[in-house]
Amino acid sequence: MTTESLAISAIKAIKHPVGGGEAPALSLVQKGFLTADEGRQTFTLTQKAKDFLAYDPKPEFEEAAAGGAEEPAE
């Protein structure tokens, strides 16, 4: 998604692996990834969340491609 804010109705519509509703969003508010307006009708990403979502992990060591390594000929 390209938006930084979502209404509670949109958040409730998202399927969450451990259950839906407000609970996952409120958990992210407690952890500092979202802010909520006074009526908890709109949730907005914090800078902490933007930094987390922008993170692009790279493996420290490249693994050889499966089947790509040839065995030495005898």
Helices and strands as residue ranges (DSSP letters): E 5-7, H 8-13, H 23-30, E 34-36, E 42-45, H 47-54
